[in-house]
């Protein structure tokens, strides 16, 4: 019990420390990119996430939560999940290529096929990382998890700013995601110590199917709720207005969402190891209280400072963000 509490505290420390570092870097990077790139560039990026985001959900399929939750899990299950995810990753790449021209006409964006085809490889990289990242979370090894993502954020920022300075436009944002994915892939495979076997037994997943399907359904509903407004803005107002709207939405909501996700990841890994109902409720209450204490002040700071930050650091083409 003492060791578990120690691991939980260390996980919380590393998760929140990395969150502060990553979001500080991301905020500075975004401020620079907003000066170098146009609202249209960020609007195209929002559409890429809109189109490919659903594929990202199916790549995980709720198996990550199941891997963390199960008391006993063997390499046959892990390898089967890996090959399923890899198959979905290649499917995302293929569909992006086949549907790119149609979606380009639908959203009235030149070169959308090229953008989608390139950015889809970030999701293929994600597919290879699902199991090793889940194994790190299962072991409550959030130190390695955090360090990997800090390195990825730094390198991605350097790549994106360099490309933006050299007027690569949307490709600056695409390679920001791709370079982060490449770094995470290299480091997580080096640090996790897990390797897939050449085995595929779909029947081995029968014990986690019901749970994973429930998680998948929840993720699809959350995706729909988060992306419906982007789809409406893109169709009714156009890509540039979507870029402004999406950046404003991201500026306000992303810090809270990321902290929420960080807390949930530690909480889920920790709670999955508890059998006593009273201990479970007590731990869950502590995580909920911690989350509230962090998010509420953060949202108040964003609300108070947003106008000043936009007027001070951004050009006039971004001023409509204030009214959103």
N, C-alpha and C positions, 0 to 999 in steps of 0.2 A: 504493500500500500504506500509506504514512504517513498519507495523508488518511483512508483507511478506518479505520485504528487510532484516529485522532483522533476520528472520528465515533462509533466504538464506545464510546470512553471517555466522550465527552460524553453519549451515549445512556444509558449505565449511570448516570452522575451524575444526570441528570435523572429517570430512572426511579426510582432509589432515593430521591432527595430528595423527589420528589412522593409516593412511597409513604409515607415517614415523615410528611409533612404531612397527607396524606389520611387515614391511619389514626389519627393523633392527633385530627384533627377528628371522624372517625367514632366513635372510642372515647368522646370527650367527649359527642358527640351521643347515642350509644346509652345512656350512663350517665344522661343527663337523661331520655331517652324511657322508659327502664326504670322510672324513678321516677314518671313521669306516666301511663304506660299499663299495661295488665294483661297477664298471660301469654296470655290469650285473644286479645288484639289481635295479639300476635306469632305466635300459632299460626295465625291466619287469614292473616297475611302469608306464613308458611311454606307454606301450602296454595296460595296464589296463585303462589308461585315453583315449587311442585311441578307445578301444572297448566300454567303458561305457559312453564316452562323448556324443555320439549321444542320448543315453537314457536320459541324463541330459537335453538336449534341449527339448525333448518331454515332460519331466516332467513339465517344465515351460510353454511350448506351446505359448509363447507370452502373456499369461494371466497376468503376472506381470505388464508389460507395460500398458496393458489395465486397470487394477485395479487402477494404479497410475493416468492414463490419464482421466478416466471418472469423470465428475463433480459430478454425483450422483450415488451411488452404494449401494445396499442393502445386507442384510445378506444371502438372497437366492442365489444371484450370488456368493458371497464369499464361501458359503458352497458347492455349486455345483462345483466350481473350485477346492476346497480342495479335494472333493471325487474323482474327475477326476484325479488329480495329485497323490493321494494316490494309485489309481488303476494302474497308469503308474509306480509308484515306485515298487509295487509288481510285475508288469510285468518285469521290469528290473532285479529284483532278480531271478525270475523264469527262464528267458531266459539265464541269466548268468550261472545258474546251468545246464540247458539243453544243452547249446552250449559250455560249458567249455572244455570238452574233445576234441571236434572237433577243437576249436581254439588253444588248446594246441598243437595238432599235426600240425596245419597250421603254427604256429609261432615257432614250435620246442622248447617248453618250458615245462619242467616237472612241475607238480603241478599248472599249470595255472588255472585249474578248481577250485581248492581250493582258489587260490588268488582272482579269479573273484567272486566266491560265497560270500566270506567274504567282499570284497571291495564294492560289490553291495549294501550292507546295508547302506553305506554312502549316496547312492542316494535315498534310501527309506527314510532316515532321511531328506534329502533335500526336498523330496516331501511333508513332513509334515510341512516344514518351509516356503514354497512359499508364502502362503497367509499372515501369521502374519508378515513376513519380508516386504512384499509389503505394508501392512498397516502402518508400521513404516515409510517407505519411503513416502507414500502418505501424512502422517502428517508432513513430513520434520523433523521427530524425528531421526536425524542421530546421536545424542548423544548416545541414547540407542543402536542404530544399531552398532555404533563404539565400545562402551564398550563391548558389547557381543562378537564381533569378536576379540578384544584384549585378553579377557580372554580365548577364544577358542584357539587362537594362542599360548599363553603361556603354557597351559595345554598340547596341542598337541606336543609342542616342548619337554616338559619334558618326556612324554610317549615315543616318538620316540627315544630320546637319550638313555633313560634307556634300551629300548629293543635292540637298536643297540649295546650298550656296552655288553649286554648279548648274543650277536651273534644270534639275531633273523632274520637278513637279510631283505628280502623283507617285512616280517611281520612288521618290524619297520616302514616302509614307509606306509603300509596299515593302521596300527593303528594310525599313525599320522593324516590321513584323517578321520578315524572313530571317534577318540576321539574328534577332533574338531567339527565334526557333532553332537556328543552327547551333548557337552557343548552348542553349538548354539541352539539345540532343547530345552534343559531344560530352558535356559535363555530367549529365544524369546517367548516361551509360557507363561513364568512367567511375562515378561515385557509388552507384547503386549496387554494383556487384552482381546484378541479376542478368542472366542470359536466357533467351527463349530456347526451348527444345523444338526439334522438328516433329512435333506431335500435334494432332488436332482431333479432339474428342468432344463433340458438341454435347453429348449426353452428360459429360462431367459438369456442365453448367446448370443442371436441372435444379439444384438446391438454391441457386442464387437468381434464377430467372424471374421469379415472382417479385422479388425485391427490386431487382434492376429495372424491370418494366415499370414499376411504380415511380421510381426515380426518373426514368426517361419521360414518362408522361408529365410529371411536374416540370421538368426542364423545358419541354415543348410549350407548355402553357406559359411559362415565364418568358421564353423567347418571344412568343406571340405578343404578349403584353408589352414587352420592351421595344419591339420593332414595328408594331403597327403604326405608330405615329410617324416614324421615319419613312415608311412606305407612302403614307398619305401626303406628307410634305414633299417627297420626291416627285410624286405624280402631279400634284396640284401647283406647286410653286417652283420646282426645278432644282437642279443640283447645287447652285450657289446658295440659295436660301436654305437648303438642307444642310450644307456645310456650316452655316451660321447657327442654325437651330441645334444641330448635333453637338457642336462645340460648347454651346451654352448649357445644354443638357448634361454633357460630360463633365463640364467644369463644376456643376452643382452636385451631381449625383455620384460620380465615379469614386471620389474619396470614401464616402460612406459605404458604397457598395463593396469596395475592395476591402475595407476594414471588416465589414460584415462577413465577407467570404473568408478572410484570414481567420477570424474568430471561429466561424463555423467549421473550418477544416481542422483546427486544433480540437474543438469541442467534440466533433464527430469521432475523431480518432481516439480521444480520451474516454468518451462515454461508451464506446463500443467495447471497452475493456472492463466495464463495471457490471457486476451482477446484482448487487444489492440495490433495491428500488429507492430506499431512503438516500443512499449515497448518490445515486443517479440524479434524483431531484435536487439535492443540495448542490451538486456540481453544475447542473444545468442552470440553476438560479444564479450562481456566481458568474457563469459565462454571460448570461443575459444582462446582468447588472453591469458587468465590465463593458459590454458592447454599448449599452445605453450611455454610460459615462463618457465614452469616447466619441460616439457619433453625434449626440445632441450639441455639445460645444463646437464641434467641427462644422456642423451645418450653420450654426449661428455666426461663426467667423466668416464663412463663405457668403452668407446673406448680407452681412454688414460691409464687407470689403470688396464685393464683386464690381460695383460701379467704378470705384476708384482705380482698381487694377486694370480694368478694360480701358478707361480713358487714359491712363498713364502709360501703359505698355503697348497697346495695340493701335493699328492704323484705323482711319475712319471707316473703312469698309467692314470692320468688325463691330462698330458701335451698335448695330441693331441687336446684338446679343443682350444688351441691357434690358430691352423690352420683353425678353422671352422669360 
